[in-house]
Amino acid sequence: MSLVRLDHAGRLWALNTPHSTYVIGVAVAAGTDEVAVLQQYWGASLTPSAAREAAAMPAGPGNSSGAGRHETSFSRPAEIEELLPVDGGLRWGVPALQVTVDRVRSLELRFVRVDPVCEDDADRLDITLEDRAFPIEVVLHTRVYTDSDVIARWVTLRHRATRETAVKVSRLDSGSWFVPDAEDYRYRAVCGAWAEEGQLQQGRLPVGELTFTSRQGITGHHANPWIMIGGPDVGEEHGEVWSVALAWSGSWRMTTTRRPEGGTAVTAGFGHEGVRWTLPAGAELVTPMILGRYGADGFGGTSRGWHDHVRRRILPAGDEDRPVLYNSWEATGFEVTAPEQLSLARRAAALGAELFVVDDGWFGRRDDEHSSLGDWWPHRKRFPDGLRGLFDGVRALGMGAGLWVEPEAVSPDSDLYRVHPDWVLHLENRRRDRKRDQLVLNFARAEVRDWALEWLDRLVADLRLDYLKWDMNRPFTQAGWPDSGRSHDCVWIEHTRHIFHTMAALRDRHPGLRLEACAGGGGRLDLGILHYTDQAWPSDNTDPVDRQTTQHGVSQLYPANVMSTWVTDSPNANTGRSTPLRYRFHVAMAGVLGIGADLSRWSPEELEEAGAMVEQYKAVRRTIQHGRQYRLGGRPGVERSGLQYVLDDQVVVLVYNPRGNAKSGPRWLRLIGLDPDALYEVAAGGDPHGAPGRLAAASRWHGSTLMAVGVRPTAWEPIGADYRSDLILLRRIPG
Ligand code: DGJ
């Protein structure tokens, strides 16, 4: 049973996932009727009686009842164990809920009721609280699933007055999670920048507050809304890890608070500091979901748990195999013309591409980045007869049809802006600063949202599109909505919600349509957008060596089937680095393979090699996109490193050696997650340059040997050229 009441009064509950238990208790503060909802345990699965004991135990491992800590007149350590610490009462930490009513910024919540709710394959617990004096109601929702260790939480805030009282919300997080006491903590998160997204950051969690955030109205390139925290000895494949991720694609903030007395909390939600919302009488504000997962199998096991959850519970079509696509952005830039695109399409189809995506430059008078966003009709000079002929040609070649759009953007030099200058985010008496010569359309406005849905719907229907790449290249600034009669800050939430709404409605109208999320590279990759999209573009930097570090960061939370990866030209357009075609393919094969090169410049030999690589990818893509993924060690892009994917009887191993003469990185590649007693063999179509190293003499090896000794890839031989790589394919022999 996933939801278990642990006491008679119904104030103590255990929520069970397949491998973990989460205990929530409603505690009344001594001498008052004020309550705090506490996380009283989060860790390995416990029976109900053990969960009861754990909740009663003072500050034991996994337990968080504040007793046993050093409480002074200057501190109350237990406040970080609350599911939603409010600004009010005896609290001085990060407020997850901060509301001002009638000029009073202080909440005192009392218990109203607990509602257990059984859903199809999930159970939910709703705890309702209300303020003692103000018409404010808060509902804490927690959901557990039968098939996932990820726990989902969110909050509903209601203004229950029938007449207007001024309620200002300056913070409403989705929740706070408590990571139990440990002598020290190690964390993982990613940071980065444009063309350098997803750089893994790991280290000791400092005592104090550590904040990752985006103030851009999009998820952002600089951080990603998740964190993983383990004890001092946690490693890739061992140790307990508590991880938290926010499902939101606008501005956000995530703060860890590590207290000197022990214990750490992770508090996160939408919006950033300074943003305020007014809640009218009768209205409610519902937060995005915050998801938490406990696991005892290191960072690698944590990643695999998230991958499963994303594929099964978040993605709209998580079980589908993603097609091999071709995109001409790096080949042609804005110079898209029907004959040239068709000629690229012919070459792409010959290589085995299954989807052809026309990128930026097909609309309005778009010859460069200075005009036409908003004018979503075919460029009259480039496509005098429209795009139908081009896509008919693409379909005749056996490929699906895809198109780039940037629905949230508008160029000041566009017909749309000339007619609707008020449709952009702006403030009275302030400039409208441009970036990439564009402004952001205010999707919080219903007419903008409806206009976008209408033209997108028409475009998809007219051109019979299978795929849209939805880009967004401009963070919010001067973000306001002067004629709304509401507070400007409402745009920070409603813009994102209406993006989600538009994507959902579009999918509803076109069930076969698939979407790719992109924001100038990896600026909008998160668990919010993945509810509505199928894959995401992690970075505009397609240099395979740089891409390895980005993909390593992306793989921490997101499965391979959401990560778009292209093979592009050499030298690379971003870095000028030259790399072999084979290395570029092997890096791109670690996700959803695509080709983004100028194929008219590839030699017949290169085209032949590429065709063979695409064919090989198709033979293993189910395993890569849907299998269990193991990061085998080595710093990707820096030294010898390897990746492994296992699904049913197939094992795919990708190995890389960026520096031929490197002395660092593992020399032997020990595989993980195999059946120790089963026999494995190198399958046909495996490493085209010979069997995997020293064990090649034998034709079959036990899983136990491959895990205990490993293989020594030929690409890892000590002296050799830079940028050597292999794909080793193993098959478990039945029986
Ligand atoms: C940014 C994207 O990340 C690129 O892939 C490309 O689509 C350009 N925008 C087009 O303007």
Boltz pocket constraint, residues with backbone or C-beta under 6 A from the ligand:
constraints:
  - pocket:
      binder: B
      contacts: [[A, 329], [A, 359], [A, 360], [A, 404], [A, 471], [A, 473], [A, 518], [A, 519], [A, 520], [A, 521], [A, 537], [A, 539], [A, 540]]
      max_distance: 6.0
